[in-house]
Structure formats: structure tokens, C-alpha cells
Amino acid sequence: MAIIKRDIASLSFEDFEGLPLEEKLTILPLLSPKKRFDFMTDSRDSGALVKASPVVDLMVTIKEIGLDGAGALLALCGTEQIQYFMDMDTWEGYSFSKERMHQYLMVMRAWDHDTLLEKYSGLDYEQQLLYLHSDFRVFLAKEDFDPEEGIPENTFTIDGLYYIEPLCDEEKYLLVKELLTGIFSKDQNLYTRLVEGMRQELYSHLEEDMYRFRSSRITELGFYEYEEAIGVYSKPTSIKRNIVPQRIDSYTYSRLPIRYLTDMSMIKADFDRLEERVSLEILFELQVLINRLIVADRLEMFELESIEEASSKVKSFLKLGLEVMRSELGVEPSDAIKDYYVIDIFRSGYQEIKRIRDEARRIKSIHKYLQFVELPNYFESLIKVANTNFGEMSLKEVFSDATSDYPQSITEVNRCIDLLYEIEASLDILIRCYNVSISDMENMDYSKTNIPTNTKPNLFNLLMTPVANLILNKGLVFEPISKEEIGKISSFSFLRESEEISLTDDFLKMLEENIFEKIKEKSTRYAHARRLFGRVLDEYISELGGITDTPNLNPEFISIITIYK
């Protein structure tokens, strides 16, 4: 190791190449980022050097030289190393970042098509699908549509069975089409799993599964300072009952999370009735949940500052799991625990609340325009959950603020959330196409409209304000609309026949000429815009039939509940 004693800065590439592989690996972390990258990728041992380098060192190198210039290094990495990069660099807290993964894929695509296909195909299936999910809509011939009546608009097909509609920008569309075509030619089973996954899988479930896999791998790296504190059982694993000891010796006890669970009074009564072996198994499961809180930014997510505080949340989780058994299944905790049901039931309750929390956070972080909108109570309830440690809440408390007029079931909630996203996306398309700034919305003068000045507009008001201005051929998208103008639009927009209400041909023509044609000129997402506006208007009109107290269909008298109930 005499080379170490020399000035590393003066080390030439020729001297470096003359060293054995072990010494090269020792020297590489000591070099400057650019020099390290060049020596690593230009060496005759480049493949072996990269594959033998610690993945954290490679990640640091990529960070130092910049992802855009790291194509040569990524091409040399194995698929497991690429997966680690995705684990470490494509997550923002507990949320997956498609945009960051897209950057990685574009760098690999620029380097070599085969590299892109190889590395992408080697990732976890959930990782692959998270990148594709929600940016494409998949239709299966004969099930989702009748081929004899024509194929869905703006779709492409690779196999003649699945028709894929892009809902993303052109760059990602071309990249994904290239990926799926390559995968279909090499692995038709993976291709089918991906398109079926886009068609049927829930994003929140994929994200939860991927987060669990990712947390386990990162913990194995020793990448987080909390690992030592939480002991040797740092990976989410299934504990096999046949290896669980019959009694807990002092050494095992010292390595279990029970030392953090100092106050057992809330659940002591249930634990007292357990055999020690079952108790130990549950403690292992608690350790998994502690890891999920602590490892990979979970402390930050819950704004926790200590292991003790995290452990308190775990106790709340367990208490909630027991409560779910009582309320949802009518099973007493002691019986459930003795029959080994506690883990499955607890996980079920945890995942359900986690899913609701994820939806709440998505609502809370939805596009900036919705900060100006009055939301119905049950949305406020979901947002309240986003600001609460959900371990302290029961499933039935989630909609405690909602009245009978609001949707209660998860299916209805999902439908409403989908519609909310589509309304927001419709506004976003308008904003982008007409170069409107957020200040235009902040400065809206409601005193000249039918909207009360002391309240925010509902979603329909906010959507129809720009639509009305465009139909009236006014200059500003968010210029205040007078009551007379609203009456004018209402009079020729809606046609009432008995109990049925529909849009008039004149209104549809004005939509086409003043909105869709202009969007077509300025946006590549023209078809997407039509679909979004069509969905919103259809939903609105379909619910108007039962309204009897709005003869002029004035939005002032139309609650947002009309759309959602």
C-alpha cells in the first residue's frame, strides 16, 4: 500500500492501472470526483471496479459529478446497484418521485438503448410500475371496448390487445413506448404484467409495498444513523414461529424493542394473557413498525425526535389494531392474539389508515389553485388526518365531521377524489394554455360576481369562471363575471326537458371554438383536455336533474355537494 503514502492528487492513470484491483478500490474514494469517475470508467477493470465498489460510494460519485454526466457509470453498474440508486434518490420522504426516476432513465437512454432496457427490466416490478402508473390509461380489447366499433382515440398498441393512451408529456410517452416495445420483444410475460398493472393496480398499494422493500435494503446498507439504536432486528422480515425461543433470555431481551416500550399500561392487560413465545413474535412485529417509523425519514415524516417518541406511536398502532378487531370483526383482542390473528388484522388496519392518510396528503398537496377553493367537510376531514399522527385515530373517526349528505364509503371517496383531481387538471390545462399567473386568481374581485365576498368559490365556480370568460371571448381568463353574464351563459347553455338537463348545441359549439380549438393550438394534451372537461361537465349535468330550486341554474345556488353526493 505504498501508493497511499504518495500524493493522491499526482497519481496518474497509468500508475493507477498498474495497481491490483484491491488497491484500486481503496484509492478510488480518495480521488477527486471527476478523477475518480474517469479512472473508474476508463480502467480496463471498469466493470469489476464498479460492481465491487460500495453502492453508497457510487451514489456519492453520481451526486458529485451530476446525474446528467453519469451515463458511463450507470451503464457499468449491475441491476442491483441501479435499484439501490432508485431506493436512495427517487424518494421524497415517503413519496415516490417519478420525475427523478425519469431523469435516471433518460440518462441511460442517451447512453445506450440496450442499457436502458436491461437496467429497467432488472428493477423491482413495483418500481417499474410506479413509474408508468397514472401517466397512461390502458384499454383491453373486447373487455374495455368493442374493436368492431373502433379503437379508443389517441392510443397506441404493441401487441394488438392492449391499447395505451398517454396522459403525460411527449418525452415520457416516447421513452415508455420504446421501453414497452423492447420488453415485449424480450419478455412478453413482464410486458403483460406491466400493462395489466397499469390497468388494475392501485398506486397507493404499489407505493406502500415499494417503500417497504426500499426501507429494508437501505437498512442493510447501514445508511441511516438510527440503525445502531434500533438494534440488530432492523429489517422488516416475517418471523418463523419454529425459530422463536420458548423463553426470552436476558441477552435476547436486551436486543428487543421492549426496552423502548417503557409504559405498557395501555396494553398490559392483553399482554399478560399471552404465552411468552407469542409475545416475542408480536414484539418482533413491533420492531418492524419501529423501523418503518425511524428508517428512511419516518421520524421526519411524523415530526418525531426520539426513539422513545417513535415507540409511543407504535403502541398507539397496536392499540388501534386491537380496536379494529373489536369494532370491525367483533373479535376480542385476547382471543385474536392467541390465534395469531393480531398481526394480519393489525396490518390490515394499518394499511387502510395509511392509504387514507396518503390520499389526504395527496389532497393537501394538490395543485396550488385549490387553495382558493371551498372544500366540502369530508375533504377537510381527510386533510385533518394528513396533519395528525394517524396511529391516534380509529377508522371510524376519519369521517367524523361528515354529515349524511356526504359520501361515506371508500368507493365513493375514491370516486370523488378522482373527480377532484380531474377538475384541478382541467384548470391546470387552462392556466398553462393561456399563460395565467396565480396572482390572477389571488386578485379576483368577487364583489362584482354572484359569489359572496366573504367566502371562497366552490369548485364549480372556479372551473366555470375561466370557461365563461373564454366563451364570452373576454380578455382575461379570471376576469370577474357579472351576474348578468352568468345569466346570459345559463340561458343558452342548459336545456331542460322535463326532469332531464343537457347542454345546448350552441354551448357545445362555443366550447369547441373558444376553448378546445385554442387549447389544440397551444397544448400537446388536447385530447386529455377534452376528456377532463367532458368528465367534469357530464358529472355536473348528471346530478342537476334533481335540483328544483335553481331555475336559472345560477352557480350561486349550486353547492359542490351537487357534484359529489
N, C-alpha and C positions, 0 to 999 in steps of 0.2 A: 504493500500500500504506500510505497514511497511517493507515488504521484500525488497523494493527498497533501503531502508537505509542500509541494510546489505551489506556485501562484496559479490558482484555477483560472484566473482571467486570461493568462497567457497560453493556456492549453490549446494546442492546435487540433484540428480534426484528424490529422494523420497520427498524432500521438494517441488520441482517443481511440482510433480504430485499432491500434496495436495492443490495447488492453484486453484482458479476458472479460467475458460477459459480466461476471460478478462485480468487477471493479467499475465497469461502465455504469452499472445500476447504482453503485454507491456514489459516483461522481455526478450523475445527471442532476439530482436535486440541488447541487451546489452551484450549478451554472446559471447564468442569466436566462430569463425566459426565452428570448429569441435564440440564443446559442443552444440552450437545452433542446428546443424544438427542432432546430436544424440538425444537430448531432443525432438526435433520436430518429428522425425521419430519413436522413441521408445514409445512415450506417448500413453496412452490409448485414448487420444483425437487427435491422429495424423491426421486423416482425416479432422476433424473440424479445427485444428490448421493451417494446410497447406492451406485449402480453404479460411480461414478467414485472412490469412496473406497478406499484400500488395504485389502485384506482383513484385514491384521493390526490396523489401527486399528479396524475394525468389531468384530473379535474382542475387542479390549481394551474397547471400549464395552460389549459384551454382558457381559463379565466384571464390569465396574464397576457396572452397573445391576442385574445379576442376570438370569439366563435367563428366569425366570418373567415378568418385565416387558418382555421384548424382542420381543413378538409383532409390534408395528407395524414394527419394524426388519427382522425376518426376512421379513415379507410384502413389503417393498420390495426385498430382495436378489435377485439373479439366482441361477439354479440352480448356476452355477459357484462363486459365493460361499458358498452353503449347503454345497456339497461341501467347500470349504476349512474351514468351521467343523467339519464332521464329522471331517475329517482332523486338526484340531488339538485337538479337545475330546472325542472319543469313544474315545480310546485310552489305556490304562493300560500304559505300557511298550510291549510288543509285542502285547498282548492287546486285542481289541476289546471295548468296553463297550456291551452292548445297552441297559443301564439309562440311560446318558447319552443315547444316541440317542433312546430313548423319551421323555425329557424334552423334547428339541427338537420331536419330532413332536406331543406333547401341547400344547405352547405354540402351534404353528402350527395345530393343530386348533381350539383355543379361539379363535383369531383368525378363522379362516375355513376352511371345508371345501375350497374350491377352491384356496386357498393350500397347504394340506396336500398335496392330490393333485398339484399342479403341482411343488412342491419335491421331494417323494418320488420322483416319476416321473423327475425330472431327475438323480437321483443315479446313481453307478455301479451297474451291475447287481449287482456283488458286494456293495456296501454295502447295497442293498435286501435282498438275500437273507440276509446275515449277521444282519440284524435279525429276520427271520422264522424263520431256521433253528433247529431243535431245540425251538422252542416250539409247533410244530404238526406233526401227523402227517397225511400226505396219502395217500389211497387212490384209485386209478384204477379206475373201474367196468370190469368184465369182465377186468381183469388182476389186480387185488389182491383182488377179491371178486366173487361172482356176484350181480348185482342181484335176481335172482328169489328168492334165499334171504334177502333183506333187506339193508339198508344197515348199515354199521358204527355202533355206538352212539355217541351224543354227538358227532355230526358235523354240519356244515352244508355246503351246496353252493351254488355260484353259477351254474354252467353245466350241472349235471346229470351231469357226467362225473367231476369231481374232488370227493371228499368229504374235508373237512378237520376233523380232531379237535384242538381247542385243548388244550394242555398247560401253559397259562400262567394268570395271574390274569384276572379278568373285564375289567379296564380295558384291558389289551393285546388281549384277544380282540375286544372291541367296536371298538377302533381298527383292528385289522388287517382285520376283516370289512368295515369301512367303506372302507378303502384298496383291498382287493381288488375290492370291488363297483364302486368308481369306476374302477379301472384296467380292469376287464373291459368297462365301458361305453365307454371311450375308446380302449383299445389292447389288443385281445384277444391279440395276439402277445406282448406283455410279460406279460400275465396268465398265459399258458401257460408261458412261460419261468420265471416265479416259482414256480408250483405244481410244475412238473417239477423245478425246482432244489431245492425243499424235500423233494421225494420222493427225489432221487437224489444230489445233490451232497454232498461231504464238507466238513464245517465247517472242518477244518484247511487244506484246499486253498484255500477261499474266503478265509480269514483271511490266508494267505500271499500270495495274489495282491493282496488289498486293501492289505496292508501295503506291498507294493512300489509300487503306484500312489500311495499316500499319501506315502511317503517321497520319491518323485520330485517331487510337487507342492510339498511343504513345502520341499524343497531349492531349488526355483525361487523361492520367496518370499525366500530369504536369511534364513530364520527361525532358523537354528542357527549358533552361533558357530564351529562346526567347518568351515563351508563354505569359508572362505578357505584354511584349512590344507590341505584335500584337493584344491585346485586347480580348474581350470575344468571338468574332466570329472566333474561332480557328479551327473549324472542317470543312472539305470540305462537305458541305451539299447543297441540292437543296432548293432554297428559293421559298416557295409557294407565288404566287402573291397575294392571298387573305389576307395574313398577313402583307404584305408590307404597311406601312403607306402612306397616300396620301401626307403628307408633312413631311419634315425632321425637327424635333425639335432639339434644341441645344444639349440636352443630347445625343440623338441618333447620331447626327453629331460628337460629341466628341469621340464616340466609333467606328467610321468608319475609314477605311484606307485612306480616302480623306485627313486627316491631314498629311499623309506622302507624298501625291502626290502634292508637292508644286508647281511644274511647269506644268500647264495643257495646255500650249500654243499649243503643237503639236496636241492635240485632242480637244481643247476647242471648235472649230467651230462645231464639231459634237455633243458635249455635250450640247451646247447652244440650240439645236433644240429639245431636249428631254423633255418629261414630267419628273417631279421630281421622280415620282414613278418608272419609267423605269430606270432613272439614279441610283436610290438607288439599284435596283436589279443588275445592272451591277457592282456597287461598291462592292456588296456582292460577286459577282463572282471574282472580282479583289482580294478581301480578300482571297478567296480560293487559288488563284495563288500565292499571297504573302506567304501564309502558305507553299505551295509546295516549294517555294524557301528557306524559313527560317527553317522550321521544319525539323528535321532528316537530318542534314548535307547538306542541299541545299545551305546554304551560302558557305560552304567549297567547294562544287561542282563547284559553279560559281566563286569562289575566291572573294566573296563579304565580306565586312567588316562592313556594317551598314544596318539598315532598309531602310534608305533613298536610298542607292545604289540599294537595292533589289527592292524598289518601282520604281526606274527608269527603271529597267528591265521589270517590269510589264507593265509600259507604252509602252515600246517597243513591248511587246507581243500584247497589244491591237492594236497598230498601225499596226503591222503585220497582225492581224486578219482582220482589215479593208481593208488592201491592198489585202489580199487573196480574199476577197469578190469582189473587183473591178476586179482583174486580172483573177480569176478563174471562177467567176459566172457572171461577168458583172453587178453586183448589186451595186448601190451607197450606201455607208455606212448609210446615214441618213434614207433611206427607209428601209434598212435591220434592223436597230436598232428599228425603230418604230414598225416593225412587229415581234419583238422578235427573229430575226434570228441571231443576233450578237453572242449569246453565243454558239449556235451549230456550226456556221461557224468558230468562233474563236477556239473552242475546236478542230475542225477538223484540222485546220491549225497547231495548237499547237501539236497535236498528230502526225501529219505527220512529222513535223520537229523533234519532239522528237524521232520518230522512226529512221529517218535518222541519227540523232545525235548518237543514241545508236549503230547503225551499224558502224558509223565512229569510235566510241570509241572501239568497238569490233575489228575493223581492226587495230586500233592503238595499242591495247594491245595484238594482236595475237602473237603467239609463237615467241620466240626470234630469230628464224632462219631467219624470213622475214626482219630483219633489214639489211641483206646483199643483199637484192633483189631490183632491179629497178622496181618500180611500175608504171603502166600507169597513165596518168594525172588525169583521173577522180577519181582514188583511192586517189591520192594526194589531190584532191578537197574535198573528204569526210573527209580525215584526217584534212584538214584545218578547216572544220566545227567542228570537235572534239575539236579544240583549240579556238573556237570562241563562244561567247555567242549567241546562235542561235536565240535569240529574235531580234538580229540586222540584220538578214538576211532574204531574201524572198525565197520562194520555188524555184523560177527560178534561183536564184544565186548559188544554191548548185552545179550545174554542169556548172558554168560559164566558167571554164577553159577547159572544154572538147570540143573536135572538133567533126565534123560529123562522124569521124571514130570510135568514142567511143560510147558505149551504153548509151541511154538517159532515157529510161523508167524505172520505178521502178521494173517491172518484170525482165528486162534484168540485172539490177543492182543486184537484189537478186540472180539471176542465177550465175552471176559472183562471187559474194561474197561466195556463196556455194562452187563453184569450188575452189576458193582461200583457203577456209578452208580445203577442201579435199586434196589439194596439200600440205598444211602445215602439215596435219595429216599424209600424206604419208611419208614426211621427218621425222616426229617425230617417226614413227614406225621404219624407218631405223636407226635413231640415237639410239633409245633405244635397238634395237636388236644387234647392232654392237658396242655398248659402245663407241660411238664417242663423243668427247668433243666439246664444242662450239669453242674452240681455233683452232680446225682443220679447221673450216670454216673461222675464222678470218685470218688464216695464209695461205690461198690458194694463190698460186703463179700464177696469171692469165697470166703472161708473157709467159708461156710455153703452153698456150692454144689458142684457137681461139677467146677468149673473150678479147675485148680491155682492156688494163691495167688501163685506166682512168675512167672506168665505172663499175657499179655493174652488175652481171649477171642477165638475166631475169629469170622468174620463171622456164621456161623450162630448161634452162641451169642448174639451181641449182638442179632441180629434177633429170635430166639425168646424172649429174656428179657422184653421188653415184651409180646410176643404171649402168652406163657404167663401172665403176670400178669393180662392182660386176660381171657383165657379163664377163669382161676380166680377172676375177679371180686375181685382183691385191690386194695387202695387205691392203692399206688404202682406206677408203670409199671416202675421199675427196682429194685424191692424184690428182695433176693436170693431165689433159688428153691432150695429144698432138693432133695436127691437123691430123696426120696420124692415130691415134687411133680412132678419131671421124669418119674419112673417112671409116675406117675398119668396124666400127659398122654400119654406114649408109648403106654401100654397101650390107650387108647381113640382115639388119633389115627391110628394106622397099621394098615393091613390088609395082611397078606402072603398071597398066593395063589401057591403055587409060587415062581417067581422074580420075580413081579410084586409091587410095593408101591404102595399107593394110600392116600389119605386117607379116613377113615371118614365116613359121613354125619353122625354125631354131632359130629365135629370141625368139619366144614364149617358145621354149624348153629351151633355155638358161636362160630366165626369171624364168622358173619353177625350174630348177636345181640350179641356183646360187643365187636366191633371195628368192622365196617363200618357198622352202624346208628348207632353213636356218631360215627364219622367223618362220616357223612352229615349229622348234625345240626350239626356244627361246621365243616365244610370244604366249599368250593365245588369241590374237586378229588376228589370222591367216586369218580367213575369212574376217574380216574387212579390213585387209591389201590388200588382193586380190581385194576386191571391190573398194577400193580407187585407187589403181594403174590402175585397169581396166577402171575406170571412167576417170582418167586423160589422159590415152593413147587414149581412144576412142574419147574424146573431141578433142585431138590434131590431130589425124588422120582424123577425120571427116571434119576438116577445111583445111587440106592440099591439098585437091583436086583442089582448085582454084589457087594454087601457081605455077607460071611458071618460076620464076627466081631463083629457088633453085634446080638445077639439082642433086646436091649431098645431098640434104636435110641437109645441114650444119647448125647447130643451130645459127651460127654467123649471118646468113641472115634471121633468123626467129624471127620476133617480137612477143612479148607477145600478141599483138593485134590479132594475128592469132587465138589464143585460144578463145578470148573473143568476137570478133565482130560478 
